[in-house]
Amino acid sequence: MIRKLDIYDNPIIGVFATCTEDVAVVPIGTKKKVCDALKELLDVRVISTLINGSTVVGSLCRGNSKGFVISGDANTSDLKDIDLPVKKLPGRFTAAGNIILANDSAALVHPEMSDKAMEDLSKTLGVDVQRGTIAGIKTVGMAGAASNKGVLVHPRATQEEIGHLEEVFGLPVDIGTTNFGTQMVGSGLLVNSKGYVAGSKTTGYELGRIEDALGFV
């Protein structure tokens, strides 16, 4: 089955959607064939919602198998169908999905995230939380993509940053792109340990890098 698709006819699928081992969260109005593909390729339940009235669901929340965090100005009831704890992230940041890179064991977050927000995130997701950057970029949730098998990051990530990521996640970390050279790999990729889906403009070479880095070879 083809592992490339669009959401709202747009290849930046990581901005519009997010996924964990068990669920994919997509904006209301996502085409049925897209939802069916996500269900099959990621082996997840697909939930449609808006967050704070917005379709950029992937930018506004981040979760794992234990819980979800949502931007502080949003309503936790937007994610009521997930059947997991949902916590508002305190502080000035409004796009939780953009500033958190997480899997079931760890999270890397924006270097200016408050101690209180990190503490809440750690409790909700049940993970160790560390601050950091990827390629000097603070919006680590879009500069990388993490599963329970590997981490793929922006091609300009430094060796120091890659070493920090390997220490935080305890997993292999590799560099790559999506959507024909887009360096913010998290914007064009949905991944868990069972499968992945990339934006429609992703090339065969890029898919190969994704498969190598995230343990699908």
C-alpha positions in Angstrom: 0.0 0.0 0.0 1.3 3.5 -0.8 2.6 5.2 2.3 2.2 8.7 1.1 -0.9 10.9 1.5 -2.2 14.5 2.0 -4.6 15.9 4.6 -6.8 18.7 3.3 -4.9 18.2 0.0 -1.7 19.3 1.8 1.5 17.2 2.3 2.4 18.8 5.7 0.5 16.0 7.4 2.3 16.4 10.7 0.9 19.9 11.2 -2.7 18.6 10.7 -2.5 15.3 12.5 -0.6 13.3 15.2 -0.4 9.7 16.2 0.6 7.3 19.0 0.8 3.6 19.2 -2.9 3.4 19.5 -4.6 6.4 18.0 -4.3 8.9 15.2 -5.9 12.3 15.7 -7.0 14.1 12.6 -9.0 17.3 11.9 -12.7 17.1 11.2 -13.3 16.9 7.5 -10.3 14.6 6.7 -11.3 12.3 3.8 -12.5 8.8 4.6 -9.9 7.3 2.4 -7.2 9.1 4.3 -8.6 8.0 7.6 -8.8 4.4 6.3 -5.2 4.5 5.2 -4.0 5.8 8.5 -5.9 3.1 10.3 -4.4 0.4 8.2 -0.8 1.7 7.9 -0.4 2.7 11.5 -2.7 0.1 13.0 -4.5 2.7 15.0 -8.0 4.0 15.9 -8.6 7.3 14.1 -10.2 10.2 16.0 -11.5 13.3 14.2 -11.7 16.6 16.1 -10.8 20.3 16.1 -8.6 21.8 18.8 -9.6 25.2 19.8 -11.7 25.3 16.6 -8.5 24.8 14.6 -7.7 22.1 12.0 -3.9 22.2 12.8 -4.4 19.3 15.3 -0.8 18.1 15.0 0.6 21.5 16.0 -1.7 21.9 19.0 -1.3 18.6 20.8 1.2 15.8 21.5 0.6 12.4 23.1 1.8 8.9 23.7 0.4 5.6 25.0 -0.2 7.1 28.4 -1.7 10.6 27.8 -1.9 13.8 25.8 -1.0 17.4 26.4 -2.8 20.2 24.7 -2.1 23.9 24.3 -3.1 25.9 27.4 -5.7 28.0 25.6 -7.5 24.9 24.3 -10.2 22.7 25.8 -9.4 19.2 27.0 -12.8 18.1 25.9 -11.5 18.4 22.3 -9.7 15.2 22.9 -12.4 13.5 25.0 -12.7 10.5 22.6 -9.1 9.4 23.2 -9.9 7.8 26.6 -6.5 8.9 28.1 -5.6 11.7 30.5 -5.4 15.0 28.7 -3.6 17.9 30.4 -3.4 21.6 29.5 0.2 22.7 29.1 0.9 25.7 31.4 2.9 28.7 30.2 3.1 30.9 27.2 3.5 28.3 24.5 0.3 27.7 22.5 1.4 24.9 20.0 2.2 21.9 22.1 2.8 19.6 19.1 5.4 22.0 17.7 7.5 22.2 20.8 7.4 18.6 22.1 9.1 15.5 20.5 7.9 12.4 22.4 7.5 8.7 22.4 6.5 6.3 25.1 9.7 6.7 27.1 11.1 10.2 26.7 10.4 13.7 25.5 12.6 16.5 24.1 11.1 20.0 24.5 11.6 23.6 23.6 14.6 25.0 25.6 12.5 27.7 27.1 9.7 25.5 28.4 9.1 26.2 32.1 9.9 23.7 34.9 6.2 23.5 35.7 5.2 22.7 32.1 8.0 20.0 32.0 6.8 18.5 35.3 3.2 18.4 34.0 4.3 16.9 30.8 6.4 14.2 32.5 3.5 13.2 34.7 0.9 13.1 31.9 3.0 11.2 29.4 4.9 9.2 32.0 8.3 10.0 30.5 11.6 11.6 31.2 11.6 15.2 29.8 14.7 17.1 28.7 15.2 20.5 27.0 17.1 20.8 23.7 17.2 21.9 20.1 17.5 20.2 16.7 19.6 22.0 14.2 19.5 25.0 16.5 15.7 25.0 16.1 13.6 25.3 19.3 10.4 23.9 17.8 11.7 20.3 18.2 8.3 18.7 17.6 8.4 19.7 14.0 12.2 19.4 13.5 12.0 15.7 14.3 9.8 12.6 14.4 10.1 9.9 17.1 8.7 6.4 17.5 9.5 3.7 20.0 12.1 2.3 17.6 14.0 5.3 16.3 14.2 9.1 15.8 14.5 11.0 12.5 15.6 14.6 12.6 16.4 17.7 10.6 19.5 17.1 8.4 21.4 20.0 9.9 21.3 18.6 13.4 24.7 18.8 15.0 26.6 15.8 16.3 26.2 17.2 19.8 22.4 17.4 19.4 22.2 13.9 17.9 24.2 12.6 20.9 21.9 14.4 23.3 18.8 12.9 21.5 20.4 9.4 21.6 21.0 9.8 25.4 17.4 11.2 26.0 15.6 8.5 23.9 18.0 5.6 24.2 17.4 4.9 20.5 19.3 5.3 17.2 18.9 8.8 15.7 19.4 9.6 12.0 18.9 12.6 9.7 16.5 12.9 6.8 13.9 15.0 5.0 10.3 14.6 3.8 8.2 16.2 1.0 11.1 16.6 -1.5 13.6 18.2 0.7 11.6 19.7 3.6 14.0 19.7 6.5 11.3 20.0 9.2 10.7 16.3 9.0 8.1 16.2 11.7 5.8 18.4 9.5 5.6 15.7 6.9 5.6 12.4 8.8 3.3 10.4 11.1 5.0 7.4 12.7 4.7 4.8 15.4 6.4 1.4 16.0 4.0 -0.3 13.6 4.2 1.9 10.6 4.6 5.3 9.1 2.9 7.7 6.6 4.6 10.5 4.8 3.4 13.6 2.9 2.6 13.1 -0.7 5.6 14.9 -2.1 8.1 12.6 -0.2 10.5 10.9 -2.6 11.5 7.3 -2.8 15.0 8.1 -1.4 13.4 10.0 1.5 11.1 7.0 2.2 14.2 4.8 2.3 15.9 7.1 4.9 12.7 7.1 7.0 12.5 3.3 6.9 16.2 2.9 7.9 16.0 5.5 10.7 12.8 4.3 12.2 13.4 0.6 12.1 11.2 -0.6 9.2 14.0 -2.3 7.2 
